[in-house]
């Protein structure tokens, strides 16, 4: 069994030369919100869910992204309400949020 049931990576990369990137879209704030929310729900820690920052996940053209493992489901999100929907539906409820899923 894996140390964590689910591992979520938020791209928080900052690109040089004013190239568009996740950092410009407040990805670090989204990550911090998700991490705190998972903690409040009692879902953090061994055998549960881990929220991590990541460097470039190489999907910059698709907006700011996060990926959930072990499923390998990629999401884009616009704001905190989208992040909350992913937490509630996917991480807690086991249902993929198709409207935010990336191919």
C-alpha positions in Angstrom: 0.0 0.0 0.0 1.2 3.5 -0.8 2.0 5.9 2.1 -0.8 8.2 0.9 -4.1 7.2 -0.5 -4.1 10.2 -2.9 -1.3 12.6 -3.8 -2.3 15.9 -5.3 0.2 18.2 -7.1 -0.5 21.8 -7.9 1.8 23.4 -10.5 3.1 26.6 -8.9 5.8 27.3 -11.4 7.0 30.8 -12.2 8.2 31.2 -15.8 10.7 33.8 -16.9 10.2 36.6 -19.4 6.6 37.2 -18.6 5.5 33.9 -20.1 2.1 32.8 -18.8 2.4 30.3 -15.9 0.5 28.9 -13.0 2.2 31.2 -10.5 0.6 34.2 -12.2 -2.8 32.7 -11.6 -2.4 32.5 -7.8 -1.7 28.8 -7.8 0.2 29.0 -4.5 -2.9 30.4 -2.8 -5.0 27.7 -4.3 -2.6 25.1 -3.0 -2.6 26.7 0.5 -6.4 26.7 0.5 -6.6 23.1 -0.5 -4.0 22.0 2.0 -5.8 23.8 4.8 -9.2 22.5 3.7 -8.0 18.9 3.7 -6.5 19.4 7.1 -9.8 20.8 8.5 -11.6 17.8 7.0 -9.1 15.5 8.9 -8.0 14.0 5.6 -4.3 14.8 5.7 -1.5 12.5 6.8 -0.4 8.9 6.4 -2.9 6.7 4.6 -4.9 9.8 3.5 -4.3 12.8 1.2 -1.2 14.8 0.6 -1.2 18.2 -1.1 2.0 19.2 -2.7 3.4 22.1 -4.7 5.1 21.1 -8.0 7.4 22.9 -10.4 6.3 23.0 -14.0 4.0 20.2 -15.0 4.4 21.2 -18.7 0.7 21.9 -19.5 1.0 25.7 -19.4 -1.3 26.2 -22.5 -4.2 24.6 -20.6 -4.4 27.1 -17.7 -3.3 26.4 -14.2 -3.3 22.7 -13.4 -3.3 20.1 -10.7 -3.0 16.3 -10.9 -4.4 13.7 -8.6 -2.6 10.4 -8.2 -2.8 7.4 -8.2 -5.6 8.0 -10.7 -3.5 10.3 -12.9 -6.5 12.7 -13.3 -5.5 16.2 -14.5 -7.6 19.2 -13.7 -7.6 22.9 -14.5 -9.4 25.3 -12.2 -10.3 29.0 -12.3 -10.9 29.8 -8.7 -11.2 28.5 -5.1 -14.7 27.2 -5.7 -13.4 24.9 -8.5 -10.7 23.6 -6.1 -13.4 23.0 -3.5 -15.5 21.2 -6.0 -12.5 18.9 -6.8 -11.9 18.3 -3.1 -15.6 17.5 -2.4 -16.4 15.5 -5.5 -13.2 13.7 -6.3 -11.0 13.5 -3.2 -13.9 13.0 -0.7 -16.7 11.6 -2.9 -14.6 9.6 -5.5 -16.3 11.2 -8.5 -14.2 12.9 -11.2 -15.2 16.5 -12.0 -15.6 16.1 -15.7 -16.1 19.8 -16.4 -12.7 20.6 -15.0 -10.8 17.5 -16.2 -8.1 17.8 -18.8 -7.6 15.1 -21.4 
